[in-house]
Amino acid sequence: MKIGITCYPTYGGSGALATELGIALAERGHEVHFITYRQPFRLPSFLPRVWFHEVDVGRYPLFEYPPYDLALAVRMHEVVRDHQLDILHCHYAIPHATSAWIARSMLREDGRDVKVVTTLHGTDITIVGQERSFYSITKFSIEKSHAVTAVSQYLREETYRAFGCVGCNVEVIPNFVDPTLYDRQRHVFPIPDDVIRGRKVLMHISNFRPVKRVRDVVATFANVAQQVPSVLVMVGDGPERVEAEAEARERGVFDSVVFLGKIDTIAPLLAGADLFLLTSDKESFGLSALEAMASGVPVIGYDAGGLPEVVQHGVTGFLHPVGDVAALTRSAVQLLTDEKKWRAFSTAAAEDARTRFSESAIVAQYEALYERTLAARELPAHMRTPVSFAALDPSIGLP
């Protein structure tokens, strides 16, 4: 198959998943074309059967905000036309699926066509999509896709709750990990010993958006450090980094917190971690948590969103109510001070990640989805079977 993939190329779980999926598909013999405004951060400079097509937004004085969605639609149209793509796989409903619909409409004017698959990752549904300014176009883009997937059962249910759905079915295909890449025995922890100084290593990886509640990460660490000699490694960057730094200063632990900024290759870092902290209040899946688990790192986080579908409480980590920093602290100290229990959790985490979220199994699900989508005959809108939950909850469908 010839597959076009559009995602946000910057730091974040959706871009990471989309890029890893494209690489895995290419390794299986498919032709993969990434279409976005920048080369995805996890995409090497060259791989067989992988192409990158940059979207040129252009600059015109009339536009205060250049119309990326229109430029993307034009580039999608060009790539599908020139390379005869079978599938456009859009990660995030808006603007990517919207642009794909425009590109497809242009193609059909020329007697060509392409199937559109949309994967929902989280904030496109839970935050951005439910804003009144974007609600209608998000719903439209989902319903106009030939196939729709969500990375967790939680996100699937949230999609139906927020938007309902006419003639579509949201299929759950979770994120995945490469078990070989995240084998902690293969890596040497890159942070020097004179920084760690024999202390336990707690780690957090994210794009530092407000939903990640990074102040809670630092607060938890500060409490743990009072009982267990520890260092906190913060990987990533974003709008809340300043807040995290302020929290560290206020709690007197700034010298024990290492802010690394954006790092593309995180497997060596996770190989040296003892615990992974994830304090999001709306985590649709938690790819960073899964990567930590695959590296044998137990996860301490909040019982929110799709994270309980990834982390097994009391087996591969601990999950507590949002905002309960004291509970996070107790669980972290418990694992850090009991070597036998930590090893049991570490082993269980690595095994669970490799069993339930293996790359080979999940990529095969996407391949099967593509094949079903290509084989399916598209029905006219008036013949589609309505799928709506409004009868169960009258608030469904209201922005």
N, C-alpha and C positions, 0 to 999 in steps of 0.2 A: 504493500500500500504506500501511497504518497500522502504524507500527513503534514499539515501546517499547524504550528503551535504558536499561540500568542499568549503572553503572560507579562506581568510586571517584572522587568529584569533586575530590579533592585533587591536589596537584602530583605528576605522574608520567606515564610514557609511556602506560599503559593508559587513563587518564582523558583524556589529550590526544587519543589516537587515536579513542576512542569519541565524544568531542565533535565532532571534525572530521568523522568519518563521519556523524554525525547532521546536521550543518550541510550537508554535501554532498548527503545524501539529500533534505533539504528543498528545496535549490536545484533538484533534479531533479523536484520535484513531489510527493514523498511527504509524508505527515503523520508527524511525529516527536515522541514524548513521552519526555522524560527523567524517570526515576523514581529518585530517590536522596535522601540526607539533606541535601544542600546543592547549590546551583547549581554545576555544573561550572565549573572555574576558567577554561576557555577559551570559555565560552558567554556571548555578549553578553546584555544585558538583554532585548532583543526581536529576534526574527527571524520572518519570515513562515513559517507552517506548522510552527513549533517551540513546544512547550509544556514547562513544567517542573512536575513534581508532587513536592512535598517529602514525605519520609517522616517522620512524627511518631512518634518512638520513645516519647515519654512518660516520666514519672518516677514510680516507685512504690517506696516504702521497702523492699519485700520483695526487689527486684532489686538486687543489688550491681552487676551488669552488665546493663543494659537489653537485652532481646532484639531487636536490630535486625533479624535475619533474619526474625522473625515479623512485625514491624511492616512490613517491606518486602514480605512476601508478601501481607499485607492490602492494602497500597497498590497493588501490582501487580494484584490481583484487582479492586479498585475501578476502576482506570484502564482495564483491558481491558474490563470490563463497561460502563462509562459511555461509552467512546470506540470500542468495537468494534475493538480492535486485532487485527491479523493475526499479528504476530510479537512476541515478547519476545526481544530480543537482549541477552544477559548477558555482560559483560566481566569475567572471572574466574569460575572454577567455584564457589568458595565465598566468601561465602554466596549470591551472586547467582543462580546456576543452581539451587541448592537452594531458595531462596525462590520461584523461578519454578515449580518442580515443585509446591510446595505451593499456589501460586496457581492453577495449572492444575487441580489436583485439586479445589479448591474450585469452580472454574468448571464443571467437568464434572458436579458434583453439581447444578448449576443448568441443565444441558443446553447449556452453552456450551463453547468450546474455544479454544485458542491454541497456536501452534507456538513452540517454544523453541529458539533458536540460542545456542550458547555459544562465546565466543572465549577461548582460553587465551593468557595474556600472559607467564607466566614463573614468578614465585614461587608462584602458586597451584598449580603443578605441581612445581617444582624444590625448594621449601623447605616452605611451609605444608602443601601437600597430602600430602607424604610423612611428616609427623609422625604418629605412631601415633594421636593423638587425632582427626585429621581424615582419615586415609587412606580409611576405608570410605565416608564421606559424600562425599568428593571423587570417588571412583570411581563411586559411585551417581549423582551429579549429572551426570557426563560421559555415562554410559550412558543416562540418562533424557532427555537432550537430543535433539531431532529432528535437529540438525546441529551439528557441532563443528568449529571452525577453530583453527589455531595460527598465530602470526605468523612462524614460521620452521620450516624442515625440522628443525633441531636440536630445537626444542621438541616437534614432532610425534613424533620418535623417542624423546625423553625421556618423553613421555606413555605411549607404548606400553611402553617399558622399565619404567617405574615401576608402571603400573597394568594393562597389558594392556587389552583392550577386548572387550566382548561386544556384537555387533550394532551397532557404530559405526565410522565412518570419519572420521579427523581430516584435514581438508583444509587445506592451507597457503595462507593469504591474507596476504601481508606488509603491513606498515605502509606509509603513503604520505605524500607531501608535496604541498602546493600550490606549484607552481613559480613562480607569480606572487608569492606572499607572500614566498618565500625568495630572491628576486632581489636580490642585494646592491647592485645599482645603484640600487634604489628607496629605499634607506634612508640616513639620516645616523646615524653611530655616536654614541650618546647620552652616552658618558663623556667628560668635558671633556679638552681637550688638555693642560691643566696636570697632569692625573693620569697620562696616558699618556707625555707628554714624549718623543715620537718613538720609543718602544720598541716591540718586537714584542709582539703580544697573543696570549697563550695562554688558552684558555677551557675551562671544565668546567661542565656543566649536569647536575644530578641531584637526587634526593631525599635524598642524603647518608646512605643506609643502609650497613651494613657491607659488603654485597656490592659496593659501588662503589669500595671501597679508596681513599678520598680522600687518605689519607696518601701513597699512591704518586703521586697527582697532584701534590701539593706537593713531594715529593721529586724528581720528574722536573723540575719547574719550577726548583727550587733549583739543580740541576745545570746546566740550560740557561742560567740567568741568569749563571752564572759565565763562560760563553763568549759569550753573545749578550745585549745589553741587552734585558730583557723585563719584562712585567708579566703577572700571572696574574689572570684574572677568574673568580670562583667564583659561579655562579648557582644558587640553590636553598637548601634548608635541610633539616635532619633530625638524627637522633641522632649522626652522626659529624662534625658541623660543629665541635664543640669539639676533636675530635681533629685536624682539618685545621688549625685555628688554632694548636694546640699544636705541630704539625709545622713550621708556618711560623715560629713563634718560635724553636724549637730550631735551625732551620737558618739563622736570621738573615735571612729574606726577608719577614717579616711586613709591612713597610712597602711591599713591592712586590706584595702580594696584596690584591685588592679583593673583599670578600665582599658581594654585593648582596642576598642573601636571595631569597625567592620573587618571581619576575617572570613575569607572565602572557604578555606579548608579548616574545618572544625574537629575532624576526627582525632588528630593528635592532641588537641586540647582536652576533649572529653576523656581520652585515655588516661589522663592524670587526675580526673575529678573523683571525689568521694561521694558527693551528693549534687543533685541538680535541683534548683529552685525555680518553680514556675507559678507565679501568683496572679495570672490573668483572671479577670472576672467574667470574660466571655471568650473562652478558648474553644474554637470550633473543632479542633483536633489536637494540636500540640505536636507538630513535627519535631521540634527541638527536643521535646520530652522523649519521643520515640527514638531519636538518634542517641540520646543519653542512655536509654535502656539498652539499646543494642551494644553500647560500649560498656555495659555492666555497671551503670551508674543508677542507683535508686533515685526516684523522683519524689520530691516533697512539693505539694502544690495545693491548689484550691479545688474543691469539688464543684466544678462549674463547667457548663457546656459539654463538649465532647471529650474532655480529658478523662473522665471515668471510663470511657470506652477504650482508652489506651493504657492507663495505669490501674493495676489491680490493687486496691487498698489493702494494706497488710500483707501483701505478697511481693509486689515489685516497687512499692513506695507507699506513701501515706497521703491521703487527700482530706482536707478539712474545709469548713465553711469559709466563704469569702470574708476576709478581714480578720480572721482569727490567727493573728501572728503568734500568740502564745502557744497555740496548738501546733503550729508549724515548728516552733522552737523545740517543743517537747519531743516531737517525732524525730527531728534532726539530731538532737542530743542523744536520743535513744539508740539510733543507728551508729552514730560516731563513737559511742563509748562501749559498744558491744560488737566486737570483731566477728564473732560467730554469726550473729544476726545479720550484720552488714554483708558478709559473704553469702549467706543464704538469699538475701534480697538481690544482691548483685548477680548471682547465678540465675535466679528466676527471671530477672529483668532481661538479661541477654537472651535466654532461651525463649521467653515469651515474644520478644521482638522478632526473633528469627522465625518463629513458628507461625504467628498470626499475621505478621506484616512483612513477609519476605518479598523481595523484589520480583522474583520469578512468578509467584502466584498472583500478585497484584497487576503486574504488567500484562499477564495473560488475560486478566479480566478486561482490561482496556482493549486489547486486541479483539476479544470476543464481542465487545460492545461495538467497535468499529465495524466488524463484519456484519453484525445484525443490522446496524444502521444503514450500511450500504445496500443490504439485501432487502430492506423494508420498502414497501410501496407507500409513498406519501398520500395520505387521505386529504380530501378537501376539508376546509375548516368546519363546514356544517355537518360532516360525518364523524368528527372526532368524538370520542366518549368523554364527557365532562368528568373531571376529577376535582371535587371541591369539598372542603371541610366546613363550609359556611353553615351547613345545617347543624353541625355539632357545636359550633361556637360562633355566634353572631358577630363577634368582633373581627373575625377573619376577613381579610381583604380591605380593612380600613387602615390607611396610613396613620 
